[in-house]
């Protein structure tokens, strides 16, 4: 029974579950949440949140407690140095904070 509980608990904090939650919350609030993928340039954040009014936020999603890799850290620093907002989110509460702040 503990195995099932662990699987269920992990499903709530997995990167995939958090990503799905971000997309749903963004859509509910009139934002676009685009999947970013460039096969020639690895390490960029997973999602680009397009805000109402013209802003964007790059979002790197992780399973709870996980940290970005070295190349991801470099890419995020590169974007931040160019003036972009870049966040790492590893839980649904972080998604809620982002969405609520973006609605203002």
N, CA, C and O atoms as a printed pandas DataFrame, in Angstrom:
     atom_number atom_name residue_name chain_id  residue_number  x_coord  y_coord  z_coord
0              1         N          UNK        A               1    0.823   -1.197    0.000
1              2        CA          UNK        A               1    0.000    0.000    0.000
2              3         C          UNK        A               1    0.864    1.256    0.000
3              4         O          UNK        A               1    0.502    2.262   -0.611
4              5         N          UNK        A               2    1.995    1.202    0.678
5              6        CA          UNK        A               2    2.874    2.359    0.718
6              7         C          UNK        A               2    3.385    2.714   -0.663
7              8         O          UNK        A               2    3.567    3.895   -0.959
8              9         N          UNK        A               3    3.620    1.739   -1.513
9             10        CA          UNK        A               3    4.085    1.995   -2.876
10            11         C          UNK        A               3    3.084    2.836   -3.659
11            12         O          UNK        A               3    3.463    3.754   -4.387
12            13         N          UNK        A               4    1.822    2.516   -3.504
13            14        CA          UNK        A               4    0.773    3.271   -4.192
14            15         C          UNK        A               4    0.705    4.689   -3.647
15            16         O          UNK        A               4    0.537    5.639   -4.412
16            17         N          UNK        A               5    0.835    4.843   -2.337
17            18        CA          UNK        A               5    0.827    6.175   -1.727
18            19         C          UNK        A               5    1.999    7.006   -2.241
19            20         O          UNK        A               5    1.839    8.192   -2.531
20            21         N          UNK        A               6    3.175    6.392   -2.357
21            22        CA          UNK        A               6    4.345    7.104   -2.862
22            23         C          UNK        A               6    4.150    7.529   -4.317
23            24         O          UNK        A               6    4.498    8.648   -4.694
24            25         N          UNK        A               7    3.598    6.643   -5.119
25            26        CA          UNK        A               7    3.355    6.969   -6.531
26            27         C          UNK        A               7    2.348    8.113   -6.635
27            28         O          UNK        A               7    2.537    9.039   -7.425
28            29         N          UNK        A               8    1.287    8.051   -5.847
29            30        CA          UNK        A               8    0.269    9.103   -5.860
30            31         C          UNK        A               8    0.861   10.425   -5.397
31            32         O          UNK        A               8    0.593   11.464   -6.001
32            33         N          UNK        A               9    1.657   10.406   -4.341
33            34        CA          UNK        A               9    2.278   11.633   -3.836
34            35         C          UNK        A               9    3.236   12.209   -4.867
35            36         O          UNK        A               9    3.271   13.423   -5.067
36            37         N          UNK        A              10    4.012   11.355   -5.524
37            38        CA          UNK        A              10    4.956   11.839   -6.540
38            39         C          UNK        A              10    4.226   12.449   -7.726
39            40         O          UNK        A              10    4.688   13.436   -8.299
40            41         N          UNK        A              11    3.098   11.874   -8.096
41            42        CA          UNK        A              11    2.337   12.390   -9.237
42            43         C          UNK        A              11    1.900   13.828   -9.012
43            44         O          UNK        A              11    1.759   14.583   -9.973
44            45         N          UNK        A              12    1.685   14.220   -7.772
45            46        CA          UNK        A              12    1.274   15.584   -7.447
46            47         C          UNK        A              12    2.434   16.570   -7.509
47            48         O          UNK        A              12    2.212   17.766   -7.700
48            49         N          UNK        A              13    3.662   16.095   -7.351
49            50        CA          UNK        A              13    4.817   17.001   -7.297
50            51         C          UNK        A              13    5.781   16.769   -8.454
51            52         O          UNK        A              13    6.876   17.331   -8.467
52            53         N          UNK        A              14    5.393   15.962   -9.412
53            54        CA          UNK        A              14    6.261   15.691  -10.549
54            55         C          UNK        A              14    6.313   16.914  -11.462
55            56         O          UNK        A              14    5.401   17.741  -11.462
56            57         N          UNK        A              15    7.380   17.016  -12.230
57            58        CA          UNK        A              15    7.522   18.117  -13.187
58            59         C          UNK        A              15    6.342   18.140  -14.158
59            60         O          UNK        A              15    5.815   19.205  -14.479
60            61         N          UNK        A              16    5.939   16.980  -14.612
61            62        CA          UNK        A              16    4.832   16.886  -15.574
62            63         C          UNK        A              16    3.537   17.430  -14.973
63            64         O          UNK        A              16    2.802   18.159  -15.639
64            65         N          UNK        A              17    3.255   17.077  -13.718
65            66        CA          UNK        A              17    2.030   17.547  -13.065
66            67         C          UNK        A              17    2.070   19.057  -12.855
67            68         O          UNK        A              17    1.060   19.736  -13.041
68            69         N          UNK        A              18    3.215   19.578  -12.474
69            70        CA          UNK        A              18    3.355   21.013  -12.249
70            71         C          UNK        A              18    3.234   21.768  -13.574
71            72         O          UNK        A              18    2.627   22.838  -13.628
72            73         N          UNK        A              19    3.807   21.214  -14.633
73            74        CA          UNK        A              19    3.714   21.836  -15.951
74            75         C          UNK        A              19    2.258   21.880  -16.428
75            76         O          UNK        A              19    1.795   22.903  -16.933
76            77         N          UNK        A              20    1.558   20.787  -16.267
77            78        CA          UNK        A              20    0.151   20.717  -16.657
78            79         C          UNK        A              20   -0.672   21.751  -15.880
79            80         O          UNK        A              20   -1.555   22.405  -16.435
80            81         N          UNK        A              21   -0.368   21.883  -14.600
81            82        CA          UNK        A              21   -1.058   22.849  -13.743
82            83         C          UNK        A              21   -0.766   24.281  -14.207
83            84         O          UNK        A              21   -1.674   25.111  -14.256
84            85         N          UNK        A              22    0.479   24.572  -14.542
85            86        CA          UNK        A              22    0.849   25.900  -15.039
86            87         C          UNK        A              22    0.071   26.235  -16.308
87            88         O          UNK        A              22   -0.481   27.329  -16.421
88            89         N          UNK        A              23    0.022   25.320  -17.248
89            90        CA          UNK        A              23   -0.684   25.552  -18.507
90            91         C          UNK        A              23   -2.173   25.816  -18.239
91            92         O          UNK        A              23   -2.762   26.731  -18.814
92            93         N          UNK        A              24   -2.763   25.013  -17.371
93            94        CA          UNK        A              24   -4.188   25.187  -17.057
94            95         C          UNK        A              24   -4.463   26.534  -16.403
95            96         O          UNK        A              24   -5.396   27.240  -16.787
96            97         N          UNK        A              25   -3.646   26.890  -15.410
97            98        CA          UNK        A              25   -3.844   28.164  -14.692
98            99         C          UNK        A              25   -3.612   29.360  -15.610
99           100         O          UNK        A              25   -4.334   30.354  -15.527
100          101         N          UNK        A              26   -2.618   29.272  -16.478
101          102        CA          UNK        A              26   -2.348   30.364  -17.420
102          103         C          UNK        A              26   -3.539   30.544  -18.357
103          104         O          UNK        A              26   -4.002   31.665  -18.567
104          105         N          UNK        A              27   -4.029   29.456  -18.913
105          106        CA          UNK        A              27   -5.160   29.502  -19.834
106          107         C          UNK        A              27   -6.391   30.080  -19.157
107          108         O          UNK        A              27   -7.097   30.900  -19.744
108          109         N          UNK        A              28   -6.653   29.658  -17.927
109          110        CA          UNK        A              28   -7.806   30.170  -17.166
110          111         C          UNK        A              28   -7.736   31.676  -16.969
111          112         O          UNK        A              28   -8.761   32.338  -16.812
112          113         N          UNK        A              29   -6.519   32.213  -16.978
113          114        CA          UNK        A              29   -6.316   33.632  -16.704
114          115         C          UNK        A              29   -5.934   34.442  -17.940
115          116         O          UNK        A              29   -5.377   35.534  -17.831
116          117         N          UNK        A              30   -6.240   33.894  -19.117
117          118        CA          UNK        A              30   -6.060   34.630  -20.352
118          119         C          UNK        A              30   -4.622   34.816  -20.804
119          120         O          UNK        A              30   -4.314   35.760  -21.531
120          121         N          UNK        A              31   -3.744   33.924  -20.378
121          122        CA          UNK        A              31   -2.339   33.986  -20.769
122          123         C          UNK        A              31   -2.004   32.804  -21.667
123          124         O          UNK        A              31   -2.688   31.781  -21.646
124          125         N          UNK        A              32   -0.965   32.951  -22.441
125          126        CA          UNK        A              32   -0.448   31.828  -23.224
126          127         C          UNK        A              32    0.705   31.214  -22.456
127          128         O          UNK        A              32    1.479   31.921  -21.811
128          129         N          UNK        A              33    0.818   29.911  -22.525
129          130        CA          UNK        A              33    1.930   29.215  -21.891
130          131         C          UNK        A              33    2.538   28.305  -22.950
131          132         O          UNK        A              33    2.113   27.163  -23.126
132          133         N          UNK        A              34    3.534   28.824  -23.646
133          134        CA          UNK        A              34    4.119   28.135  -24.782
134          135         C          UNK        A              34    5.235   27.197  -24.358
135          136         O          UNK        A              34    6.059   27.548  -23.514
136          137         N          UNK        A              35    5.264   26.019  -24.933
137          138        CA          UNK        A              35    6.351   25.059  -24.713
138          139         C          UNK        A              35    7.522   25.524  -25.553
139          140         O          UNK        A              35    7.373   25.766  -26.751
140          141         N          UNK        A              36    8.699   25.652  -24.929
141          142        CA          UNK        A              36    9.872   26.082  -25.682
142          143         C          UNK        A              36   10.785   24.880  -25.906
143          144         O          UNK        A              36   11.159   24.174  -24.969
144          145         N          UNK        A              37   11.126   24.673  -27.146
145          146        CA          UNK        A              37   12.030   23.584  -27.491
146          147         C          UNK        A              37   12.844   23.987  -28.709
147          148         O          UNK        A              37   12.286   24.373  -29.736
148          149         N          UNK        A              38   14.141   23.898  -28.595
149          150        CA          UNK        A              38   15.032   24.189  -29.709
150          151         C          UNK        A              38   16.091   23.087  -29.715
151          152         O          UNK        A              38   16.996   23.105  -28.880
152          153         N          UNK        A              39   15.998   22.147  -30.622
153          154        CA          UNK        A              39   16.912   21.000  -30.625
154          155         C          UNK        A              39   18.388   21.386  -30.771
155          156         O          UNK        A              39   19.271   20.620  -30.386
156          157         N          UNK        A              40   18.650   22.554  -31.318
157          158        CA          UNK        A              40   20.043   22.973  -31.509
158          159         C          UNK        A              40   20.621   23.729  -30.318
159          160         O          UNK        A              40   21.828   23.961  -30.254
160          161         N          UNK        A              41   19.764   24.110  -29.380
161          162        CA          UNK        A              41   20.198   24.900  -28.228
162          163         C          UNK        A              41   19.561   24.340  -26.961
163          164         O          UNK        A              41   18.444   24.722  -26.614
164          165         N          UNK        A              42   20.241   23.459  -26.280
165          166        CA          UNK        A              42   19.687   22.832  -25.082
166          167         C          UNK        A              42   19.825   23.740  -23.865
167          168         O          UNK        A              42   20.642   24.660  -23.850
168          169         N          UNK        A              43   19.023   23.470  -22.856
169          170        CA          UNK        A              43   19.172   24.131  -21.573
170          171         C          UNK        A              43   18.255   25.311  -21.318
171          172         O          UNK        A              43   18.251   25.860  -20.216
172          173         N          UNK        A              44   17.480   25.711  -22.312
173          174        CA          UNK        A              44   16.574   26.838  -22.082
174          175         C          UNK        A              44   15.370   26.382  -21.277
175          176         O          UNK        A              44   15.021   25.202  -21.292
176          177         N          UNK        A              45   14.725   27.326  -20.563
177          178        CA          UNK        A              45   13.558   26.960  -19.749
178          179         C          UNK        A              45   12.457   26.291  -20.559
179          180         O          UNK        A              45   12.343   26.481  -21.770
180          181         N          UNK        A              46   11.645   25.498  -19.853
181          182        CA          UNK        A              46   10.600   24.675  -20.453
182          183         C          UNK        A              46    9.477   25.475  -21.107
183          184         O          UNK        A              46    8.985   25.117  -22.177
184          185         N          UNK        A              47    9.084   26.553  -20.454
185          186        CA          UNK        A              47    7.884   27.279  -20.865
186          187         C          UNK        A              47    8.143   28.779  -20.958
187          188         O          UNK        A              47    8.983   29.338  -20.254
188          189         N          UNK        A              48    7.390   29.402  -21.852
189          190        CA          UNK        A              48    7.405   30.849  -22.001
190          191         C          UNK        A              48    5.976   31.313  -21.728
191          192         O          UNK        A              48    5.064   31.053  -22.513
192          193         N          UNK        A              49    5.799   32.005  -20.604
193          194        CA          UNK        A              49    4.486   32.504  -20.218
194          195         C          UNK        A              49    4.316   33.887  -20.831
195          196         O          UNK        A              49    5.052   34.818  -20.504
196          197         N          UNK        A              50    3.338   34.010  -21.723
197          198        CA          UNK        A              50    3.073   35.271  -22.413
198          199         C          UNK        A              50    1.946   35.976  -21.661
199          200         O          UNK        A              50    0.811   35.502  -21.608
200          201         N          UNK        A              51    2.298   37.116  -21.086
201          202        CA          UNK        A              51    1.375   37.846  -20.224
202          203         C          UNK        A              51    0.525   38.828  -21.017
203          204         O          UNK        A              51    0.911   39.275  -22.097
204          205         N          UNK        A              52   -0.610   39.149  -20.476
205          206        CA          UNK        A              52   -1.438   40.198  -21.056
206          207         C          UNK        A              52   -0.680   41.509  -20.885
207          208         O          UNK        A              52   -0.084   41.752  -19.837
208          209         N          UNK        A              53   -0.703   42.343  -21.899
209          210        CA          UNK        A              53   -0.012   43.622  -21.817
210          211         C          UNK        A              53    1.389   43.599  -22.398
211          212         O          UNK        A              53    2.056   44.632  -22.443
212          213         N          UNK        A              54    1.845   42.435  -22.845
213          214        CA          UNK        A              54    3.101   42.387  -23.571
214          215         C          UNK        A              54    4.308   41.786  -22.885
215          216         O          UNK        A              54    5.354   41.664  -23.523
216          217         N          UNK        A              55    4.225   41.409  -21.633
217          218        CA          UNK        A              55    5.376   40.828  -20.957
218          219         C          UNK        A              55    5.477   39.326  -21.155
219          220         O          UNK        A              55    4.522   38.665  -21.562
220          221         N          UNK        A              56    6.654   38.807  -20.858
221          222        CA          UNK        A              56    6.875   37.363  -20.884
222          223         C          UNK        A              56    7.693   36.946  -19.666
223          224         O          UNK        A              56    8.467   37.733  -19.121
224          225         N          UNK        A              57    7.510   35.714  -19.255
225          226        CA          UNK        A              57    8.304   35.127  -18.182
226          227         C          UNK        A              57    8.746   33.750  -18.643
227          228         O          UNK        A              57    7.919   32.933  -19.049
228          229         N          UNK        A              58   10.042   33.488  -18.584
229          230        CA          UNK        A              58   10.569   32.155  -18.866
230          231         C          UNK        A              58   10.414   31.334  -17.588
231          232         O          UNK        A              58   10.744   31.807  -16.501
232          233         N          UNK        A              59    9.915   30.111  -17.719
233          234        CA          UNK        A              59    9.676   29.264  -16.544
234          235         C          UNK        A              59   10.348   27.906  -16.737
235          236         O          UNK        A              59   10.042   27.172  -17.677
236          237         N          UNK        A              60   11.263   27.589  -15.834
237          238        CA          UNK        A              60   11.881   26.266  -15.779
238          239         C          UNK        A              60   11.149   25.481  -14.700
239          240         O          UNK        A              60   11.124   25.886  -13.538
240          241         N          UNK        A              61   10.562   24.373  -15.081
241          242        CA          UNK        A              61    9.806   23.543  -14.146
242          243         C          UNK        A              61   10.646   22.359  -13.694
243          244         O          UNK        A              61   11.378   21.758  -14.481
244          245         N          UNK        A              62   10.526   22.039  -12.423
245          246        CA          UNK        A              62   11.261   20.929  -11.828
246          247         C          UNK        A              62   10.338   20.149  -10.903
247          248         O          UNK        A              62    9.378   20.699  -10.364
248          249         N          UNK        A              63   10.631   18.877  -10.722
249          250        CA          UNK        A              63    9.958   18.115   -9.678
250          251         C          UNK        A              63   10.366   18.724   -8.341
251          252         O          UNK        A              63   11.436   19.321   -8.222
252          253         N          UNK        A              64    9.514   18.569   -7.347
253          254        CA          UNK        A              64    9.768   19.189   -6.041
254          255         C          UNK        A              64   11.177   18.862   -5.544
255          256         O          UNK        A              64   11.581   17.702   -5.476
256          257         N          UNK        A              65   11.907   19.921   -5.201
257          258        CA          UNK        A              65   13.240   19.778   -4.624
258          259         C          UNK        A              65   14.372   19.637   -5.633
259          260         O          UNK        A              65   15.541   19.672   -5.250
260          261         N          UNK        A              66   14.055   19.480   -6.901
261          262        CA          UNK        A              66   15.094   19.342   -7.938
262          263         C          UNK        A              66   15.623   20.713   -8.320
263          264         O          UNK        A              66   14.910   21.712   -8.228
264          265         N          UNK        A              67   16.878   20.756   -8.749
265          266        CA          UNK        A              67   17.531   22.003   -9.147
266          267         C          UNK        A              67   17.909   21.950  -10.624
267          268         O          UNK        A              67   18.103   20.868  -11.179
268          269         N          UNK        A              68   18.014   23.117  -11.264
269          270        CA          UNK        A              68   18.432   23.158  -12.672
270          271         C          UNK        A              68   19.863   22.637  -12.850
271          272         O          UNK        A              68   20.706   22.770  -11.962
272          273         N          UNK        A              69   20.109   22.046  -14.014
273          274        CA          UNK        A              69   21.453   21.567  -14.347
274          275         C          UNK        A              69   22.377   22.765  -14.615
275          276         O          UNK        A              69   21.917   23.904  -14.686
276          277         N          UNK        A              70   23.644   22.507  -14.760
277          278        CA          UNK        A              70   24.625   23.578  -15.037
278          279         C          UNK        A              70   24.277   24.331  -16.318
279          280         O          UNK        A              70   24.299   25.561  -16.334
280          281         N          UNK        A              71   23.958   23.613  -17.386
281          282        CA          UNK        A              71   23.642   24.280  -18.655
282          283         C          UNK        A              71   22.354   25.089  -18.519
283          284         O          UNK        A              71   22.240   26.171  -19.096
284          285         N          UNK        A              72   21.390   24.582  -17.766
285          286        CA          UNK        A              72   20.162   25.337  -17.535
286          287         C          UNK        A              72   20.456   26.607  -16.748
287          288         O          UNK        A              72   19.898   27.663  -17.046
288          289         N          UNK        A              73   21.317   26.517  -15.755
289          290        CA          UNK        A              73   21.710   27.697  -14.976
290          291         C          UNK        A              73   22.379   28.739  -15.869
291          292         O          UNK        A              73   22.118   29.935  -15.740
292          293         N          UNK        A              74   23.242   28.281  -16.774
293          294        CA          UNK        A              74   23.902   29.198  -17.703
294          295         C          UNK        A              74   22.897   29.878  -18.628
295          296         O          UNK        A              74   22.963   31.090  -18.831
296          297         N          UNK        A              75   21.977   29.115  -19.183
297          298        CA          UNK        A              75   20.968   29.675  -20.089
298          299         C          UNK        A              75   20.070   30.675  -19.355
299          300         O          UNK        A              75   19.743   31.730  -19.897
300          301         N          UNK        A              76   19.676   30.346  -18.134
301          302        CA          UNK        A              76   18.824   31.251  -17.363
302          303         C          UNK        A              76   19.568   32.537  -17.022
303          304         O          UNK        A              76   18.985   33.621  -17.056
304          305         N          UNK        A              77   20.848   32.423  -16.696
305          306        CA          UNK        A              77   21.653   33.611  -16.409
306          307         C          UNK        A              77   21.795   34.473  -17.658
307          308         O          UNK        A              77   21.758   35.701  -17.575
308          309         N          UNK        A              78   21.956   33.836  -18.810
309          310        CA          UNK        A              78   22.053   34.547  -20.088
310          311         C          UNK        A              78   20.764   35.344  -20.353
311          312         O          UNK        A              78   20.825   36.514  -20.730
312          313         N          UNK        A              79   19.624   34.719  -20.160
313          314        CA          UNK        A              79   18.344   35.399  -20.365
314          315         C          UNK        A              79   18.159   36.540  -19.364
315          316         O          UNK        A              79   17.720   37.628  -19.736
316          317         N          UNK        A              80   18.493   36.294  -18.104
317          318        CA          UNK        A              80   18.349   37.326  -17.072
318          319         C          UNK        A              80   19.252   38.524  -17.370
319          320         O          UNK        A              80   18.854   39.669  -17.155
320          321         N          UNK        A              81   20.464   38.266  -17.863
321          322        CA          UNK        A              81   21.391   39.342  -18.207
322          323         C          UNK        A              81   20.856   40.203  -19.349
323          324         O          UNK        A              81   21.242   41.363  -19.492
324          325         N          UNK        A              82   19.968   39.630  -20.160
325          326        CA          UNK        A              82   19.348   40.363  -21.266
326          327         C          UNK        A              82   18.068   41.076  -20.824
327          328         O          UNK        A              82   17.381   41.694  -21.637
328          329         N          UNK        A              83   17.757   40.985  -19.530
329          330        CA          UNK        A              83   16.593   41.678  -18.991
330          331         C          UNK        A              83   15.326   40.858  -18.911
331          332         O          UNK        A              83   14.263   41.395  -18.600
332          333         N          UNK        A              84   15.415   39.557  -19.186
333          334        CA          UNK        A              84   14.230   38.690  -19.116
334          335         C          UNK        A              84   14.002   38.224  -17.688
335          336         O          UNK        A              84   14.946   38.058  -16.916
336          337         N          UNK        A              85   12.747   38.019  -17.352
337          338        CA          UNK        A              85   12.402   37.433  -16.061
338          339         C          UNK        A              85   12.414   35.927  -16.226
339          340         O          UNK        A              85   11.773   35.390  -17.130
340          341         N          UNK        A              86   13.146   35.240  -15.351
341          342        CA          UNK        A              86   13.291   33.789  -15.426
342          343         C          UNK        A              86   13.028   33.214  -14.029
343          344         O          UNK        A              86   13.617   33.662  -13.045
344          345         N          UNK        A              87   12.149   32.231  -13.955
345          346        CA          UNK        A              87   11.814   31.604  -12.677
346          347         C          UNK        A              87   11.994   30.097  -12.749
347          348         O          UNK        A              87   11.823   29.482  -13.801
348          349         N          UNK        A              88   12.341   29.517  -11.609
349          350        CA          UNK        A              88   12.348   28.068  -11.448
350          351         C          UNK        A              88   11.217   27.760  -10.478
351          352         O          UNK        A              88   11.163   28.305   -9.376
352          353         N          UNK        A              89   10.317   26.883  -10.898
353          354        CA          UNK        A              89    9.166   26.529  -10.063
354          355         C          UNK        A              89    9.134   25.015   -9.888
355          356         O          UNK        A              89    9.229   24.258  -10.854
356          357         N          UNK        A              90    8.995   24.588   -8.621
357          358        CA          UNK        A              90    8.970   23.152   -8.344
358          359         C          UNK        A              90    7.738   22.714   -7.549
359          360         O          UNK        A              90    7.724   21.636   -6.955
360          361         N          UNK        A              91    6.697   23.567   -7.544
361          362        CA          UNK        A              91    5.472   23.183   -6.847
362          363         C          UNK        A              91    4.297   24.024   -7.341
363          364         O          UNK        A              91    4.482   25.067   -7.968
364          365         N          UNK        A              92    3.100   23.555   -7.051
365          366        CA          UNK        A              92    1.899   24.234   -7.527
366          367         C          UNK        A              92    1.698   25.582   -6.847
367          368         O          UNK        A              92    1.136   26.495   -7.452
368          369         N          UNK        A              93    2.145   25.725   -5.604
369          370        CA          UNK        A              93    2.044   27.016   -4.916
370          371         C          UNK        A              93    2.869   28.069   -5.653
371          372         O          UNK        A              93    2.463   29.228   -5.733
372          373         N          UNK        A              94    4.014   27.676   -6.188
373          374        CA          UNK        A              94    4.839   28.593   -6.971
374          375         C          UNK        A              94    4.137   29.023   -8.246
375          376         O          UNK        A              94    4.253   30.176   -8.664
376          377         N          UNK        A              95    3.412   28.106   -8.863
377          378        CA          UNK        A              95    2.617   28.430  -10.051
378          379         C          UNK        A              95    1.551   29.454   -9.673
379          380         O          UNK        A              95    1.360   30.443  -10.381
380          381         N          UNK        A              96    0.857   29.221   -8.558
381          382        CA          UNK        A              96   -0.195   30.146   -8.121
382          383         C          UNK        A              96    0.370   31.534   -7.856
383          384         O          UNK        A              96   -0.249   32.534   -8.220
384          385         N          UNK        A              97    1.534   31.605   -7.229
385          386        CA          UNK        A              97    2.178   32.909   -6.958
386          387         C          UNK        A              97    2.470   33.637   -8.266
387          388         O          UNK        A              97    2.193   34.830   -8.392
388          389         N          UNK        A              98    3.027   32.922   -9.231
389          390        CA          UNK        A              98    3.346   33.522  -10.521
390          391         C          UNK        A              98    2.086   34.038  -11.212
391          392         O          UNK        A              98    2.056   35.181  -11.669
392          393         N          UNK        A              99    1.058   33.217  -11.291
393          394        CA          UNK        A              99   -0.180   33.609  -11.972
394          395         C          UNK        A              99   -0.824   34.805  -11.272
395          396         O          UNK        A              99   -1.267   35.743  -11.935
396          397         N          UNK        A             100   -0.878   34.780   -9.951
397          398        CA          UNK        A             100   -1.485   35.880   -9.215
398          399         C          UNK        A             100   -0.693   37.178   -9.409
399          400         O          UNK        A             100   -1.292   38.244   -9.553
400          401         N          UNK        A             101    0.626   37.106   -9.414
401          402        CA          UNK        A             101    1.445   38.297   -9.628
402          403         C          UNK        A             101    1.296   38.809  -11.054
403          404         O          UNK        A             101    1.330   40.017  -11.285
404          405         N          UNK        A             102    1.131   37.907  -12.005
405          406        CA          UNK        A             102    1.025   38.291  -13.417
406          407         C          UNK        A             102   -0.320   38.923  -13.734
407          408         O          UNK        A             102   -0.435   39.657  -14.716
408          409         N          UNK        A             103   -1.332   38.658  -12.932
409          410        CA          UNK        A             103   -2.667   39.207  -13.186
410          411         C          UNK        A             103   -2.749   40.692  -12.825
411          412         O          UNK        A             103   -3.657   41.391  -13.274
412          413         N          UNK        A             104   -1.819   41.165  -12.030
413          414        CA          UNK        A             104   -1.857   42.568  -11.560
414          415         C          UNK        A             104   -1.488   43.525  -12.661
415          416         O          UNK        A             104   -1.469   44.737  -12.445
